[in-house]
Amino acid sequence: MGYTDHPDGKECFQKIWACTKYSGMLGLVVSTYDVLMYTKPQGYVPTLGAYVRSTVPLAGAGAVFAAVTCASTSLRGKDDKLNYFLGGSSAGGIIGVAARSFRVGVPTAFFLGVCAILYKDSKDCGWKLFPEVTHRVGSFDHVNYDFTLQKSHK
């Protein structure tokens, strides 16, 4: 079960669960980095608090992204990039509220809105935002591509 298994505007709760799952996992990674490398809290309770401060807002941002995108698609009756921009902006707003900073929230909302537009465009047009790169053992996969400016005359 993933986010793209159903068309936009349908099966909203499954989409919310899929986004919350992945953004929550990202929150755990960010929390672990924060605890081990940055804040280094002493004791179990401060460590748990550091995990909650990072994981819950990121999981909430994923849920809000999916909910707003799905709701705006259903309410507007259009499946376009504006729905994704609204969802990304709402997710950025959640991160700004968690940081208790307007200076964090507005740029984050704009950035995540633009990222959501790029994601929607990649879904619609068939290009990959992060293409899969395969390398052979010991060398780069450069043999399959011809980067010459002119064709060879044989």
N, C-alpha and C positions, 0 to 999 in steps of 0.2 A: 504494500500500500504506500503510494507516494503522492506527491502534490499534483503531478500531471496525469494521474490515472483517470481522472474525470474531467469533463469540460468545465471551463470557468463558470461560476454561478450555480453549479450543481454539487451536491454532496459536500456542503460547507463544513460540517462537523468533521468529516474525514480529512479535509484539507487543513482545518485548524489543528487537528491532532498531528498530522504529518509535519507541519511547520513548527509546532511547539516542541515536538520530539527532537528535531534537528537543531533548533535554536537553543533548546535546553542543554543538549550535548555540547554545543559551542560555549554555553555559559559555564558548564563544568570545566571545560578546558581553560577558559579565561580565569575562572576562580582558582584553579590549581596553579596556574602561572602566578596569579596575584599572591596566593598564600606562600608559595615556595620562593619566589624571586623578589617580591616587592614589599608587601606589608609584614610578612613573617610574624603572625600573631603568636602569642605565648598562651597555651592552654587550649582546651577543647571548645569551650564556648566562644571565644573570639574567632577561632578558626571556622566554626560553624556559621558565625555571623558573617564572616568574609565570604563564605560560599553563598549564603543567602543573598547578600548584597549584589553579587554579580550574576548568579544563575537565574534568580527570579525575574529581574528586569529583562534579561535577554530572552528567556522563555516567553515572557509576556509580550515582548515585541514581536516574536514570531507568531504568536496567537493573534495579536491585533492585526498584523499584516494580512494573514489569511482571512480573518473575519471581515475586515474592511474591504478587501479586494473582492471577496465573494459577495458580500452584501451590496456593494456598489454595482457589481455586474448584474445582480438580480434586480435591483431597484431601477437602474438606468436602462436595462434591457439591451445594453451594448457591451460587446467584448472588445475593449480597446485598451490602449496604453494609459489612459487617464485613470482607470480603475487601479492599475498597478502603482501609478504615482501616488494616488491617495493612500493605498495600503502601505507603501514604503514610507511616506511622510508620517503616517500615524505611528508606525513602528519607531521612527526616529524621535517622535514626540514622547513616546514611552521612555526611551533611553534618556532624553533630556529631563523628564520628570524624575527619573531615578537618580540622575546626577544632581538634581535640584539646581539646574542652571539653564537659563534661557540661552546663554552663549553656547552651550553644548547642544541643546535641543534643536534649535533652528538650523544650523549647518548640518547636523546629523539627519534631520528630517529631509532636507533638500538632497543630501548625498544619497540616502537610502531610496528616495523617490526616483532619482535618476538611475540608480542601480536597478530598481524594479522595472523601469521602462526598458533598459537594456536587456533584462531577462525576458520580458514579454516579447521584445523584438526578436530575440534569439529563438524563442519558441515558435513565433509566427513564421519567421523566414528560414528556419532550419539551420542556422549557424550556431556554433557552440561557443559559449562564453569562455569556458576553460576546455580547450580541445585535449583529447587524449593523445599523449605523445609516447611512442614506443621506441625504444632503443635496443639495438642488438648488443650483446655482451661484448664490451671492449671497443665499440665504435659508435659513432652517431649514424643515424639513418639518413644519410645524404645521397645515397646511390640512386634512389628512386626519383629524384628531382633533378631536372635539367635547368640550370640557372644561366645558360648562355644567352647572349643577346641575339644571335643569328643562328638559323638552322644550318647544320653541316651540309655541304654539297657533296653528295657521294655519287 
